[in-house]
């Protein structure tokens, strides 16, 4: 996936945790991120502003790319959209 498109299209350099679902087309759920943050496996650089948890959009994109790469390493033979199978 080209997560950089998200970075280019989002109108602000920051995003609240609650808006992550909208930003990613449903790929990320805010409760999932809250759980991952509590485990130390969430998006880097979170900041609290008032009662809101805020991330830099660039950090969100980096986190998505890292998770995609980790998944690819975990399942190297799995079909990916846009690739041709040799089997």
C-alpha positions in Angstrom: 0.0 0.0 0.0 1.1 3.5 -0.5 0.6 5.1 2.9 2.4 8.3 1.8 -0.9 9.2 0.0 -2.4 9.7 3.4 0.4 12.1 4.4 -0.1 14.1 1.2 -3.9 14.3 1.5 -4.4 15.0 5.2 -4.9 18.7 5.7 -2.9 19.0 8.9 0.5 17.7 10.1 -1.3 16.4 13.2 -4.2 14.1 13.9 -6.1 13.1 17.0 -6.5 9.4 17.9 -10.2 9.7 17.4 -9.7 10.7 13.7 -7.3 7.9 12.8 -10.2 5.7 11.5 -11.4 8.5 9.2 -7.9 9.2 8.0 -7.0 5.7 7.1 -10.4 4.6 5.7 -11.0 2.3 8.6 -7.6 0.6 8.7 -6.9 1.8 12.2 -9.4 1.8 15.1 -8.8 4.4 17.8 -9.4 1.8 20.6 -6.8 -0.6 19.0 -4.2 2.2 19.0 -5.1 3.1 22.6 -4.4 -0.5 23.5 -1.2 -0.7 21.5 0.0 2.6 23.0 -0.6 1.2 26.5 1.6 -1.8 25.5 4.3 0.4 24.1 3.7 -0.8 20.6 1.7 2.2 19.3 2.5 5.2 17.1 5.6 7.0 18.3 5.5 10.6 19.5 2.0 10.8 20.9 1.2 14.0 22.7 -1.7 14.9 24.9 -3.4 18.2 24.3 -6.2 18.8 26.7 -8.1 15.6 26.8 -7.0 14.5 23.3 -4.2 12.2 22.2 -2.5 13.7 19.1 0.0 12.2 16.7 2.1 13.6 13.9 0.7 12.3 10.6 4.2 11.4 9.4 4.6 9.2 12.5 1.3 7.5 11.7 2.4 6.8 8.1 5.8 5.4 9.4 4.0 3.2 11.9 1.7 1.8 9.2 4.7 1.1 6.9 6.6 -0.6 9.7 3.6 -2.8 10.4 3.1 -3.7 6.8 6.8 -4.7 6.5 6.6 -6.8 9.6 3.6 -8.5 8.3 5.4 -9.2 4.9 8.3 -10.8 6.8 5.9 -12.8 8.9 4.0 -14.1 5.8 6.4 -13.9 2.9 4.4 -16.2 0.6 1.1 -14.5 1.2 -0.6 -12.9 -1.9 -0.4 -9.2 -2.0 -2.6 -7.0 -4.2 -0.7 -5.9 -7.2 1.8 -8.8 -7.3 1.9 -11.8 -9.5 2.1 -15.3 -8.0 4.7 -17.7 -9.3 2.8 -20.7 -8.2 
